[in-house]
Amino acid sequence: MGNLVQENLVSILGALKTGKPQGSETIKVYEKSYTEYENVKLVMVKNNQERLLLATGEGSLYDELVGEAVAEGKVCPLSYENRLVLNKYFDYTVPKAFGTKVATMGLGDRLGLASPGHIETVQNRNVKPVLAQQSIRELNLTNRKMTDILDAAAFAVFQEGYKDGFGWDGDHIKEEEDIKEALELGISMLTLDCSDHIPNEVESASDQENRQQFEALDKEKQDYFNDYYLNQSFKVNGLTISYDENTLIKNVLLYGSAIDYMEHVGRTYFQNPNKPLDFEISIDETATVTTPNAHFFVANELKRRGVEVVSLAPRFCGEFQKGIDYIGDIEQFEKELSEHALIAKYFGYKLSIHSGSDKFSVFPIIGKYTDGIVHVKTAGTNWLEAVRVIADQNPNLYRKMHAYAEEHFEETLAYYHITPDLASVAPLDSKSDEELPEYMNHDAARQLLHVTFGILLTAKDDAFNFLFKDEFFKTLNDNEEVYRQALVKHIGKHADLLGF
């Protein structure tokens, strides 16, 4: 790291007397991280591009930290092993479940750099942060592991001295082996993605075709649903939910298999957990809109089967596309959202809003009908704010990234449903460097950069060197405070419109 780690980081910053001794001017000290535990003192610093923990003293904490011992202390990397040590001694670095009585935001740090800005944003607001959140799909796109997300979040919490609690969401997990791994690693929340168990073709089939499929089910299963729902009505906080034959059959065919899977996962992993866990059900990653009638059907079946959930994510009317505002009839959305909220309150869980980034036009509606107790997932918008910083601070890099994204856009459509009008994106050569950040205010350009993030961060040249990643991270690290304040402003707008 050069000059014996800058003379052992100026002799462990004067043996951690918290001031900055002569010679340490190029070292950034994260003063909020300064911590004492028994006879050990810790602080986090950044030297060039590398964040480090510095420790002095003696005792079990000091001994268990992995690092290079020097005359005045120990220099420790922000490694998985050292994160486990912090988890052991500082409970606030361990993710927690929040339950149904408080609003939560899934903040999705795809880069491992956004959490300090997220923490500053949620402080003094009525919302708790789920700092660690990334789906298996997105982990695979960026060659990250589940543990990488928590490492970044826990070290950010330590860096900021944030002690009010944060969560870790095993986001959009489908397969049981991934559920097991996530729980073993210590998630505090699981979002069970049931989309593989929801056949979209039911919606377009005729009533006769659906009836034939229903009658092919096991007779015991037909009787189970018919006896409880057929031609019955249910009073739900002022709503009347009714099931005629066609409505019941459609719901059974759409959600029956998914509900069986929810029950299996709930009974197997959530009935007697060794710590509090938030169990979320996702039925939103489908082409089929979740009607209030269908929502009640799923929720009521979970209740009948003794499965408790903290939140449920329906597929709302209209479109919640990545990185842009809501597309659809806002009056219809308000009507259906109000009914979804009544159903959620009836069963005692929170509504969950997925792809919630930048849905500014409907945030006040969501806040109003949920009474501000809701879960909202964001992720990609944090990446887009990072791209905005790149456009502003390193225009040449932005130009190369933008051009590469245009060349590789079609590859992303296997992973994301978006409908940008790319023809509306102004040519790069028509924009001055000063105008480049404006691309992040244009819907189609936002979506272009949003969905290509995995391709951009993993692209390599013929010599297997990263095309953009290294310079991208260096630019963000060099402009750490710029990125932080961009997130405080942007995510803060989300929180304020939601009523947090």
C-alpha positions as CSV (number, residue, x, y, z in Angstrom):
1,M,0.0,0.0,0.0
2,G,3.0,2.2,-0.3
3,N,5.5,3.8,2.2
4,L,4.9,0.9,4.7
5,V,1.2,1.8,4.5
6,Q,2.0,5.4,4.9
7,E,4.1,4.7,7.9
8,N,1.5,2.3,9.3
9,L,-1.2,4.9,8.7
10,V,0.8,7.4,10.7
11,S,1.4,5.1,13.5
12,I,-2.3,4.2,13.9
13,L,-3.3,7.8,13.8
14,G,-1.4,8.7,16.9
15,A,-2.4,5.5,18.7
16,L,-6.1,6.5,18.1
17,K,-6.4,9.7,20.1
18,T,-9.0,10.6,17.4
19,G,-7.1,13.7,16.2
20,K,-5.2,13.7,12.9
21,P,-1.5,13.7,13.5
22,Q,1.0,15.4,11.2
23,G,1.5,13.3,8.0
24,S,-2.0,11.9,7.9
25,E,-3.5,14.7,5.7
26,T,-4.2,12.3,2.8
27,I,-6.0,9.8,5.0
28,K,-9.7,10.2,5.5
29,V,-10.9,9.4,9.0
30,Y,-14.6,8.4,9.4
31,E,-15.0,10.0,12.8
32,K,-18.5,8.6,13.5
33,S,-16.9,5.1,13.4
34,Y,-14.7,5.7,16.4
35,T,-15.6,3.0,18.9
36,E,-14.2,1.8,22.2
37,Y,-14.9,-1.7,23.5
38,E,-13.3,-2.6,26.8
39,N,-9.5,-2.0,26.2
40,V,-9.8,-1.8,22.4
41,K,-10.2,1.3,20.2
42,L,-11.4,1.2,16.6
43,V,-11.8,3.6,13.8
44,M,-12.4,3.3,10.0
45,V,-10.2,5.3,7.6
46,K,-9.8,5.5,3.8
47,N,-6.3,5.5,2.4
48,N,-6.3,6.2,-1.4
49,Q,-9.1,3.9,-2.6
50,E,-9.0,1.5,0.3
51,R,-11.1,1.5,3.4
52,L,-9.5,0.0,6.5
53,L,-10.2,-0.6,10.2
54,L,-7.5,0.6,12.6
55,A,-7.3,-1.0,16.0
56,T,-5.3,-0.4,19.2
57,G,-5.4,-2.0,22.6
58,E,-5.6,-5.5,23.8
59,G,-8.3,-8.1,24.4
60,S,-10.4,-10.7,22.5
61,L,-11.8,-8.2,20.0
62,Y,-8.3,-7.0,19.1
63,D,-7.0,-10.5,18.9
64,E,-9.8,-11.8,16.6
65,L,-9.5,-9.0,14.1
66,V,-7.6,-10.2,11.1
67,G,-4.9,-7.7,10.0
68,E,-1.3,-6.6,10.0
69,A,0.1,-5.9,13.4
70,V,2.3,-2.9,13.6
71,A,4.1,-1.1,16.5
72,E,1.0,0.9,17.6
73,G,-1.8,-1.4,16.6
74,K,-3.3,-3.4,13.8
75,V,-4.4,-2.5,10.2
76,C,-7.4,-4.6,9.2
77,P,-9.1,-4.9,5.8
78,L,-12.9,-4.7,5.4
79,S,-13.1,-8.5,4.9
80,Y,-15.8,-11.0,5.4
81,E,-13.9,-12.4,8.4
82,N,-13.6,-9.0,10.0
83,R,-17.3,-8.3,9.4
84,L,-18.1,-11.4,11.4
85,V,-15.9,-10.1,14.2
86,L,-17.8,-6.8,14.3
87,N,-21.1,-8.7,14.3
88,K,-19.9,-10.6,17.3
89,Y,-19.0,-7.6,19.4
90,F,-21.3,-4.9,18.1
91,D,-25.0,-5.9,17.8
92,Y,-25.9,-2.9,15.7
93,T,-23.9,-4.3,12.8
94,V,-26.2,-7.4,12.7
95,P,-29.3,-7.2,10.5
96,K,-32.7,-7.2,12.2
97,A,-36.3,-8.0,11.4
98,F,-38.7,-5.1,11.7
99,G,-42.2,-6.7,11.6
100,T,-45.5,-5.1,10.6
101,K,-45.6,-1.9,12.7
102,V,-43.0,0.3,11.0
103,A,-42.3,1.4,7.4
104,T,-39.3,-0.1,5.7
105,M,-37.4,0.7,2.6
106,G,-35.3,-1.9,0.7
107,L,-32.5,0.3,-0.5
108,G,-30.5,-2.1,-2.7
109,D,-26.9,-1.1,-2.9
110,R,-25.6,-2.7,-6.1
111,L,-22.2,-1.2,-5.7
112,G,-21.3,-1.5,-2.1
113,L,-21.0,2.3,-1.8
114,A,-24.5,3.6,-1.3
115,S,-25.3,2.7,2.3
116,P,-23.7,5.7,3.9
117,G,-26.0,7.9,1.9
118,H,-29.0,5.7,2.7
119,I,-28.2,5.9,6.4
120,E,-28.1,9.7,6.3
121,T,-31.4,9.7,4.4
122,V,-33.4,7.6,6.9
123,Q,-32.1,9.2,10.0
124,N,-34.8,11.4,11.5
125,R,-37.5,9.9,9.3
126,N,-40.2,7.3,10.2
127,V,-38.7,4.5,8.2
128,K,-36.2,1.7,8.8
129,P,-33.6,0.8,6.1
130,V,-33.2,-2.7,4.6
131,L,-29.6,-1.8,3.5
132,A,-28.6,-5.2,2.2
133,Q,-30.9,-6.2,-0.7
134,Q,-30.0,-7.7,-4.1
135,S,-31.7,-10.5,-6.0
136,I,-30.0,-13.7,-7.1
137,R,-30.4,-12.5,-10.7
138,E,-28.6,-9.3,-10.0
139,L,-25.9,-10.9,-8.0
140,N,-25.2,-13.2,-10.9
141,L,-25.2,-10.3,-13.3
142,T,-22.4,-8.5,-11.3
143,N,-20.5,-11.6,-10.0
144,R,-21.3,-10.8,-6.4
145,K,-22.1,-13.2,-3.6
146,M,-24.8,-12.9,-0.9
147,T,-22.2,-12.2,1.7
148,D,-20.8,-9.3,-0.3
149,I,-24.0,-7.3,0.2
150,L,-24.0,-7.8,4.0
151,D,-20.3,-7.0,4.3
152,A,-20.8,-3.7,2.6
153,A,-23.9,-2.8,4.7
154,A,-22.4,-3.8,8.0
155,F,-19.2,-1.9,7.4
156,A,-21.3,1.2,6.3
157,V,-23.3,1.0,9.6
158,F,-20.0,0.8,11.5
159,Q,-18.6,3.7,9.5
160,E,-21.6,5.9,10.2
161,G,-22.0,4.8,13.8
162,Y,-25.6,4.0,13.0
163,K,-27.3,2.1,15.8
164,D,-31.0,2.2,15.0
165,G,-31.2,-1.1,13.1
166,F,-31.0,-2.2,9.5
167,G,-32.3,-5.2,7.6
168,W,-30.9,-7.8,5.1
169,D,-33.4,-9.1,2.5
170,G,-32.9,-12.4,0.6
171,D,-34.5,-10.6,-2.3
172,H,-36.7,-12.4,-4.9
173,I,-35.5,-15.9,-4.0
174,K,-37.2,-18.7,-5.8
175,E,-35.3,-21.9,-5.2
176,E,-35.3,-23.7,-1.8
177,E,-31.6,-24.3,-1.8
178,D,-31.1,-20.5,-2.1
179,I,-33.6,-20.0,0.8
180,K,-31.5,-22.4,2.9
181,E,-28.3,-20.6,2.1
182,A,-29.7,-17.2,2.7
183,L,-31.1,-18.2,6.1
184,E,-27.8,-19.9,7.1
185,L,-25.9,-16.7,6.2
186,G,-28.1,-14.6,8.5
187,I,-30.7,-12.7,6.5
188,S,-33.3,-10.9,8.5
189,M,-35.9,-10.9,5.7
190,L,-36.9,-13.3,2.9
191,T,-38.8,-12.2,-0.2
192,L,-40.2,-15.4,-1.7
193,D,-40.7,-15.0,-5.4
194,C,-43.6,-17.2,-6.4
195,S,-43.7,-16.2,-10.1
196,D,-42.5,-19.7,-11.3
197,H,-45.7,-21.1,-9.8
198,I,-48.1,-18.7,-11.3
199,P,-49.2,-19.7,-14.9
200,N,-49.9,-16.5,-16.8
201,E,-51.8,-18.4,-19.5
202,V,-54.8,-18.8,-17.2
203,E,-55.7,-15.1,-17.7
204,S,-56.1,-15.5,-21.5
205,A,-57.9,-18.9,-21.4
206,S,-61.6,-19.2,-21.8
207,D,-63.9,-19.9,-18.9
208,Q,-64.6,-23.4,-20.4
209,E,-60.8,-24.1,-20.8
210,N,-60.2,-23.1,-17.2
211,R,-63.2,-25.2,-15.9
212,Q,-61.8,-28.2,-17.7
213,Q,-58.4,-27.7,-16.1
214,F,-60.0,-27.2,-12.7
215,E,-62.0,-30.4,-13.0
216,A,-58.8,-32.3,-13.8
217,L,-57.5,-31.4,-10.3
218,D,-57.7,-33.9,-7.5
219,K,-61.3,-34.2,-6.3
220,E,-60.3,-33.5,-2.7
221,K,-58.6,-30.2,-3.8
222,Q,-61.7,-29.1,-5.8
223,D,-63.9,-29.8,-2.8
224,Y,-61.5,-27.9,-0.4
225,F,-61.9,-24.7,-2.4
226,N,-65.6,-25.1,-3.5
227,D,-66.8,-25.8,0.1
228,Y,-65.2,-22.6,1.4
229,Y,-65.4,-20.0,-1.4
230,L,-68.0,-21.0,-4.1
231,N,-70.8,-18.4,-4.2
232,Q,-69.6,-17.0,-0.9
233,S,-68.9,-13.3,0.1
234,F,-66.5,-12.0,2.7
235,K,-66.6,-8.6,4.5
236,V,-63.2,-7.0,4.6
237,N,-62.9,-3.6,6.2
238,G,-65.9,-2.3,4.2
239,L,-65.1,-4.3,1.1
240,T,-67.2,-7.2,-0.1
241,I,-65.2,-9.9,-1.8
242,S,-67.2,-12.5,-3.7
243,Y,-66.5,-15.7,-5.6
244,D,-68.7,-17.0,-8.4
245,E,-67.6,-20.2,-10.1
246,N,-65.4,-18.6,-12.8
247,T,-63.7,-16.2,-10.4
248,L,-62.9,-19.0,-8.0
249,I,-61.6,-21.4,-10.7
250,K,-59.4,-18.7,-12.1
251,N,-57.9,-17.9,-8.7
252,V,-57.3,-21.6,-7.9
253,L,-55.5,-22.1,-11.2
254,L,-53.5,-19.0,-11.0
255,Y,-52.4,-19.2,-7.3
256,G,-53.1,-22.7,-6.1
257,S,-49.6,-24.0,-6.8
258,A,-48.0,-20.8,-5.5
259,I,-49.9,-21.0,-2.3
260,D,-48.8,-24.6,-1.7
261,Y,-45.2,-23.4,-2.2
262,M,-45.7,-20.5,0.2
263,E,-47.1,-22.9,2.8
264,H,-44.2,-25.3,2.4
265,V,-41.6,-22.5,2.8
266,G,-43.5,-20.9,5.7
267,R,-44.0,-24.1,7.6
268,T,-40.4,-25.4,7.0
269,Y,-38.4,-22.2,7.6
270,F,-40.5,-19.6,9.5
271,Q,-42.7,-21.4,12.1
272,N,-39.9,-21.8,14.7
273,P,-37.0,-19.6,13.6
274,N,-34.0,-19.2,15.9
275,K,-34.4,-15.4,15.6
276,P,-37.1,-12.9,14.4
277,L,-37.5,-13.0,10.6
278,D,-39.6,-11.0,8.2
279,F,-41.3,-13.2,5.6
280,E,-42.5,-11.5,2.5
281,I,-44.6,-13.0,-0.3
282,S,-44.0,-11.7,-3.9
283,I,-46.7,-12.4,-6.5
284,D,-45.8,-9.4,-8.6
285,E,-43.2,-10.7,-11.0
286,T,-45.9,-12.0,-13.4
287,A,-47.9,-10.7,-16.4
288,T,-51.1,-11.2,-14.4
289,V,-52.4,-8.2,-12.4
290,T,-53.3,-9.1,-8.8
291,T,-57.0,-8.1,-8.4
292,P,-58.1,-7.3,-4.9
293,N,-60.2,-10.4,-5.2
294,A,-57.1,-12.5,-5.9
295,H,-55.2,-10.7,-3.2
296,F,-57.8,-11.7,-0.6
297,F,-57.8,-15.3,-1.9
298,V,-54.0,-15.7,-1.5
299,A,-54.0,-13.9,1.9
300,N,-56.9,-15.9,3.2
301,E,-55.4,-19.2,2.2
302,L,-52.2,-18.3,4.0
303,K,-54.2,-17.5,7.1
304,R,-56.2,-20.8,6.8
305,R,-52.9,-22.7,6.6
306,G,-51.3,-20.9,9.6
307,V,-48.6,-19.1,7.6
308,E,-47.8,-15.6,8.9
309,V,-46.2,-13.0,6.7
310,V,-44.9,-9.5,7.3
311,S,-45.6,-8.2,3.8
312,L,-47.1,-9.1,0.5
313,A,-46.3,-7.6,-2.9
314,P,-49.2,-7.8,-5.4
315,R,-48.8,-7.1,-9.1
316,F,-50.6,-3.7,-9.4
317,C,-52.5,-2.4,-12.3
318,G,-50.5,-0.3,-14.7
319,E,-46.8,-0.7,-15.0
320,F,-44.0,-0.4,-12.4
321,Q,-41.1,-0.4,-14.9
322,K,-37.5,0.0,-13.8
323,G,-36.1,3.5,-13.0
324,I,-39.1,5.6,-14.2
325,D,-42.4,6.9,-12.9
326,Y,-45.7,4.9,-12.8
327,I,-47.3,4.2,-16.2
328,G,-51.1,3.8,-16.2
329,D,-54.4,5.2,-15.1
330,I,-53.7,6.9,-11.7
331,E,-57.4,7.0,-10.7
332,Q,-57.7,3.2,-11.3
333,F,-54.4,2.7,-9.4
334,E,-55.7,4.7,-6.4
335,K,-59.0,2.7,-6.3
336,E,-57.3,-0.7,-6.4
337,L,-54.4,0.4,-4.1
338,S,-57.0,1.5,-1.5
339,E,-58.6,-1.9,-1.7
340,H,-55.2,-3.7,-1.5
341,A,-54.4,-1.6,1.6
342,L,-57.7,-2.6,3.3
343,I,-57.0,-6.2,2.6
344,A,-53.5,-6.0,4.0
345,K,-54.7,-4.2,7.1
346,Y,-57.4,-6.9,7.6
347,F,-54.8,-9.6,7.7
348,G,-52.3,-7.6,9.6
349,Y,-49.4,-7.3,7.2
350,K,-47.8,-4.5,5.1
351,L,-48.2,-4.0,1.4
352,S,-44.9,-4.2,-0.4
353,I,-44.2,-2.1,-3.5
354,H,-41.7,-3.6,-5.8
355,S,-39.8,-1.7,-8.5
356,G,-40.6,1.2,-6.3
357,S,-37.8,3.5,-7.5
358,D,-39.0,6.8,-8.9
359,K,-42.7,6.2,-8.8
360,F,-43.2,9.7,-7.6
361,S,-46.7,10.3,-9.0
362,V,-48.2,7.5,-6.9
363,F,-46.1,7.7,-3.8
364,P,-48.6,10.1,-2.0
365,I,-51.4,7.7,-2.8
366,I,-49.4,4.8,-1.4
367,G,-48.6,6.7,1.8
368,K,-52.2,7.9,2.2
369,Y,-53.9,4.5,2.1
370,T,-51.2,2.5,3.9
371,D,-51.0,5.1,6.7
372,G,-47.3,5.3,6.0
373,I,-46.8,1.6,7.1
374,V,-45.5,0.0,4.0
375,H,-42.4,-1.7,2.5
376,V,-41.0,-0.1,-0.7
377,K,-38.2,-1.7,-2.7
378,T,-35.7,0.5,-4.5
379,A,-32.3,-0.5,-6.0
380,G,-31.6,0.6,-9.5
381,T,-32.2,4.2,-8.8
382,N,-29.1,4.2,-6.6
383,W,-27.0,2.9,-9.5
384,L,-28.5,5.7,-11.7
385,E,-27.5,8.3,-9.2
386,A,-24.0,6.9,-9.4
387,V,-24.1,7.1,-13.2
388,R,-25.2,10.7,-12.8
389,V,-22.1,11.4,-10.8
390,I,-20.0,9.8,-13.5
391,A,-21.6,11.9,-16.2
392,D,-20.8,15.0,-14.1
393,Q,-17.3,14.2,-12.9
394,N,-15.9,11.9,-15.6
395,P,-17.7,12.7,-18.9
396,N,-15.4,10.7,-21.1
397,L,-16.1,7.5,-19.1
398,Y,-19.8,8.2,-19.2
399,R,-19.7,8.6,-23.0
400,K,-18.0,5.2,-23.3
401,M,-20.5,3.5,-21.0
402,H,-23.5,5.0,-22.7
403,A,-22.3,3.9,-26.1
404,Y,-21.6,0.4,-24.9
405,A,-25.0,0.2,-23.2
406,E,-26.7,1.1,-26.5
407,E,-24.7,-1.6,-28.3
408,H,-25.7,-4.3,-25.8
409,F,-29.2,-3.2,-24.8
410,E,-31.0,-6.1,-26.5
411,E,-29.1,-8.6,-24.3
412,T,-30.9,-7.2,-21.2
413,L,-34.4,-7.9,-22.3
414,A,-34.1,-11.5,-21.2
415,Y,-34.0,-10.2,-17.6
416,Y,-36.2,-7.0,-17.6
417,H,-39.5,-5.9,-18.9
418,I,-39.2,-2.3,-20.0
419,T,-40.4,-0.4,-23.1
420,P,-38.1,2.6,-23.6
421,D,-38.3,4.6,-26.8
422,L,-34.6,4.6,-27.5
423,A,-35.1,6.7,-30.6
424,S,-36.0,9.5,-28.3
425,V,-32.5,9.5,-26.7
426,A,-30.4,12.3,-28.1
427,P,-27.2,11.2,-29.8
428,L,-24.1,11.4,-27.6
429,D,-22.3,13.6,-30.1
430,S,-25.1,16.2,-29.9
431,K,-24.4,16.8,-26.2
432,S,-21.7,18.8,-24.5
433,D,-20.0,17.4,-21.4
434,E,-21.9,19.8,-19.3
435,E,-25.2,18.4,-20.6
436,L,-24.4,14.7,-20.0
437,P,-26.0,14.5,-16.6
438,E,-29.3,15.4,-18.2
439,Y,-29.5,11.9,-19.7
440,M,-30.4,10.8,-16.2
441,N,-33.6,12.9,-16.4
442,H,-34.8,11.2,-19.6
443,D,-36.9,8.1,-19.1
444,A,-35.5,6.1,-22.0
445,A,-31.9,6.9,-21.2
446,R,-32.5,6.1,-17.5
447,Q,-33.8,2.7,-18.5
448,L,-31.0,2.1,-21.0
449,L,-28.4,2.6,-18.3
450,H,-30.5,1.0,-15.6
451,V,-30.8,-2.5,-17.2
452,T,-27.3,-2.6,-18.6
453,F,-25.6,-2.2,-15.2
454,G,-24.5,-5.8,-15.0
455,I,-23.1,-5.7,-18.5
456,L,-21.2,-2.5,-17.9
457,L,-19.7,-3.6,-14.6
458,T,-18.4,-6.9,-16.0
459,A,-17.4,-5.9,-19.5
460,K,-13.7,-6.8,-20.3
461,D,-11.4,-6.2,-23.2
462,D,-9.4,-8.8,-25.1
463,A,-6.7,-8.8,-22.4
464,F,-9.5,-9.5,-19.7
465,N,-9.2,-6.0,-18.2
466,F,-12.4,-4.4,-17.1
467,L,-13.5,-1.8,-19.6
468,F,-15.3,0.5,-17.1
469,K,-15.5,-1.0,-13.6
470,D,-12.2,0.1,-12.2
471,E,-12.4,3.7,-13.5
472,F,-16.1,3.8,-12.4
473,F,-15.3,2.8,-8.8
474,K,-12.3,5.1,-8.7
475,T,-14.4,8.1,-9.8
476,L,-17.1,7.3,-7.2
477,N,-14.5,6.9,-4.5
478,D,-12.9,10.2,-5.4
479,N,-16.3,11.8,-5.3
480,E,-17.6,10.0,-2.2
481,E,-19.4,13.0,-0.8
482,V,-20.9,14.0,-4.1
483,Y,-22.5,10.5,-4.4
484,R,-23.6,10.5,-0.8
485,Q,-25.5,13.8,-1.2
486,A,-27.0,12.8,-4.5
487,L,-28.6,9.8,-2.7
488,V,-29.7,11.9,0.3
489,K,-31.5,14.2,-2.1
490,H,-32.9,11.5,-4.4
491,I,-34.0,8.8,-1.9
492,G,-35.1,11.6,0.4
493,K,-37.6,12.7,-2.2
494,H,-38.9,9.1,-2.2
495,A,-39.3,9.1,1.6
496,D,-40.9,12.5,1.8
497,L,-43.5,11.7,-0.9
498,L,-44.4,8.5,0.8
499,G,-45.0,10.4,4.0
500,F,-42.0,9.0,6.0
